[in-house]
Amino acid sequence: MKNYLWIGVRLTLVTLVFFAGIYTLFILGVAQMAPNQGKGIMTESNGKKFYRNIGQSFTDAKYFNSRPSAVNYNAAGSGGSNKGPSNPEYLAEVQKRIDTFLIQNPEIKADEIPADMVTASGSGLDPNISVQGAKVQVKRIAKARNIDEKKLHDLIAQNTEKPLLRLFGPEKINVLQLNIALDKLK
């Protein structure tokens, strides 16, 4: 019995040293080679600093709306709602988001709203929306800013990120970058 106990203690110590020490230092080293040394990608606009890879809340009619957040855009604790697609509370929450989106964008129909504009991501902090999610907001923003819709469509095209290697994942738009570019638009 002592022999098995000693083997268990040694295995615990080895895994503790490896995962708490060596592995952690390896990940820290990899992060140091990443842009901004793994501290996130910062963007500055009008004297304020923002993290480009964390979702931001935009509710003003003159800006593109972000994807809804299950954690109210609080980066300290990411997470989804964990409610299934048949959960009555979840369905009511999504319907409320659809109704709000239709009030803000009266020119569109409910079936034209992309799913990402009324459902939160798994982390609740997704900084991106789909290209269609941006396009359905063009009429509202054009009216609020008194800008030609074609300029907004061009801005969307300029800020569209292509899939990785043009194969993996959908096209997407970082809402923060798009809204900063929108503010610079004349």
C-alpha positions as CSV (number, residue, x, y, z in Angstrom):
1,M,0.0,0.0,0.0
2,K,2.8,2.4,0.9
3,N,4.3,1.8,-2.6
4,Y,1.1,2.8,-4.4
5,L,0.7,5.9,-2.2
6,W,4.2,7.0,-2.9
7,I,3.7,6.6,-6.7
8,G,0.5,8.7,-6.4
9,V,2.3,11.5,-4.5
10,R,5.2,11.6,-7.0
11,L,2.7,11.6,-10.0
12,T,0.8,14.5,-8.3
13,L,4.0,16.5,-7.8
14,V,5.3,15.9,-11.4
15,T,1.9,17.0,-12.9
16,L,1.8,20.0,-10.5
17,V,5.3,21.2,-11.6
18,F,4.5,20.5,-15.3
19,F,1.1,22.1,-15.5
20,A,1.5,24.9,-13.0
21,G,5.1,25.8,-13.9
22,I,6.5,24.5,-17.2
23,Y,3.3,24.7,-19.3
24,T,2.3,28.1,-17.9
25,L,5.8,29.5,-18.7
26,F,5.5,28.0,-22.2
27,I,2.1,29.7,-22.8
28,L,3.6,33.0,-21.5
29,G,6.5,32.7,-23.9
30,V,4.1,32.1,-26.9
31,A,2.0,35.1,-25.8
32,Q,5.1,37.3,-25.8
33,M,5.5,36.6,-29.5
34,A,1.9,37.5,-30.2
35,P,0.9,41.1,-31.2
36,N,0.9,43.4,-28.1
37,Q,2.6,40.6,-26.1
38,G,-0.7,38.8,-25.5
39,K,-2.3,41.8,-23.8
40,G,-5.1,42.1,-26.4
41,I,-5.3,44.3,-29.5
42,M,-5.8,47.9,-28.5
43,T,-7.5,50.5,-30.7
44,E,-7.6,54.2,-29.9
45,S,-10.3,56.6,-31.0
46,N,-11.1,60.1,-29.8
47,G,-8.6,59.8,-26.9
48,K,-10.1,56.6,-25.6
49,K,-8.6,53.1,-25.7
50,F,-10.7,50.0,-26.6
51,Y,-9.9,46.3,-26.8
52,R,-10.6,45.2,-30.4
53,N,-11.2,41.6,-29.5
54,I,-13.8,42.2,-26.8
55,G,-17.4,43.0,-27.7
56,Q,-18.6,46.5,-27.0
57,S,-22.1,47.8,-26.5
58,F,-23.4,50.2,-29.2
59,T,-27.0,51.3,-28.7
60,D,-27.0,54.7,-30.4
61,A,-29.0,54.8,-33.6
62,K,-26.1,56.3,-35.5
63,Y,-23.9,53.3,-34.8
64,F,-23.9,49.6,-35.9
65,N,-25.3,47.5,-33.1
66,S,-23.1,44.7,-31.6
67,R,-24.2,41.2,-31.1
68,P,-26.1,40.7,-27.9
69,S,-24.1,39.7,-24.8
70,A,-25.1,37.1,-22.2
71,V,-22.8,38.8,-19.7
72,N,-23.6,42.4,-20.5
73,Y,-20.2,42.9,-22.2
74,N,-18.3,42.3,-18.9
75,A,-15.0,40.9,-19.9
76,A,-14.3,39.8,-16.3
77,G,-16.6,36.9,-16.6
78,S,-17.4,35.5,-20.1
79,G,-20.1,32.9,-20.6
80,G,-23.3,32.0,-22.4
81,S,-26.7,31.6,-21.0
82,N,-26.6,27.8,-21.3
83,K,-30.3,27.8,-22.2
84,G,-31.3,25.5,-25.0
85,P,-33.2,26.5,-28.1
86,S,-36.5,25.1,-26.7
87,N,-36.2,26.8,-23.3
88,P,-39.2,29.2,-22.9
89,E,-37.2,31.9,-21.1
90,Y,-34.6,31.8,-23.8
91,L,-37.2,32.0,-26.5
92,A,-38.9,35.0,-24.8
93,E,-35.5,36.7,-24.5
94,V,-34.8,36.2,-28.2
95,Q,-38.3,37.4,-29.1
96,K,-37.7,40.5,-27.0
97,R,-34.5,41.1,-28.9
98,I,-36.2,40.7,-32.3
99,D,-39.0,43.1,-31.3
100,T,-36.4,45.7,-30.1
101,F,-34.4,45.2,-33.4
102,L,-37.5,45.8,-35.4
103,I,-38.4,48.9,-33.5
104,Q,-34.9,50.3,-34.1
105,N,-34.9,49.2,-37.8
106,P,-38.5,49.5,-39.0
107,E,-37.5,49.2,-42.7
108,I,-36.8,45.4,-42.3
109,K,-38.9,42.3,-41.7
110,A,-38.4,39.8,-38.9
111,D,-37.3,37.1,-41.3
112,E,-34.5,39.4,-42.6
113,I,-32.8,39.6,-39.2
114,P,-29.6,37.4,-39.0
115,A,-29.5,35.1,-36.1
116,D,-26.3,36.7,-34.7
117,M,-28.1,40.0,-34.2
118,V,-30.6,38.4,-31.7
119,T,-28.5,35.6,-30.1
120,A,-25.5,35.9,-27.8
121,S,-22.3,34.1,-28.6
122,G,-20.9,31.3,-26.4
123,S,-18.6,33.7,-24.6
124,G,-21.0,36.6,-24.6
125,L,-18.1,38.9,-25.8
126,D,-18.0,38.3,-29.5
127,P,-16.7,41.5,-31.1
128,N,-17.9,40.5,-34.6
129,I,-21.1,40.4,-36.5
130,S,-22.0,38.9,-39.9
131,V,-21.9,41.0,-43.0
132,Q,-25.7,40.6,-43.3
133,G,-26.0,41.8,-39.7
134,A,-24.3,45.0,-40.7
135,K,-26.3,45.4,-43.9
136,V,-29.7,45.2,-42.2
137,Q,-28.7,48.2,-40.2
138,V,-27.7,50.4,-43.1
139,K,-31.0,52.2,-43.6
140,R,-31.2,53.2,-39.9
141,I,-27.7,54.6,-39.8
142,A,-28.0,56.4,-43.1
143,K,-31.1,58.1,-41.8
144,A,-29.6,58.9,-38.4
145,R,-26.4,60.3,-40.0
146,N,-27.9,61.7,-43.2
147,I,-25.4,59.6,-45.2
148,D,-25.9,57.9,-48.6
149,E,-26.5,54.2,-48.1
150,K,-23.9,53.4,-50.8
151,K,-21.2,54.9,-48.6
152,L,-22.2,52.7,-45.8
153,H,-22.2,49.6,-48.0
154,D,-18.7,50.5,-49.2
155,L,-17.6,51.0,-45.6
156,I,-19.0,47.5,-44.8
157,A,-17.1,46.0,-47.7
158,Q,-13.8,47.7,-46.6
159,N,-14.2,46.4,-43.1
160,T,-15.2,42.8,-43.9
161,E,-12.7,40.2,-42.7
162,K,-12.3,37.2,-45.0
163,P,-12.3,33.7,-43.6
164,L,-9.0,32.2,-42.5
165,L,-7.1,31.1,-45.6
166,R,-10.4,32.0,-47.4
167,L,-11.7,28.6,-46.4
168,F,-12.4,28.4,-42.6
169,G,-15.3,30.3,-41.1
170,P,-17.6,33.0,-42.4
171,E,-16.9,36.5,-43.4
172,K,-17.2,38.8,-40.4
173,I,-17.0,42.4,-39.3
174,N,-15.5,43.8,-36.1
175,V,-18.2,46.2,-34.9
176,L,-15.8,48.5,-33.0
177,Q,-13.5,48.9,-36.0
178,L,-16.6,49.5,-38.3
179,N,-18.0,52.2,-35.9
180,I,-14.6,53.9,-35.6
181,A,-14.4,54.0,-39.4
182,L,-18.0,55.3,-39.5
183,D,-17.1,58.2,-37.3
184,K,-14.3,59.1,-39.7
185,L,-16.6,59.0,-42.7
186,K,-17.5,62.4,-44.2
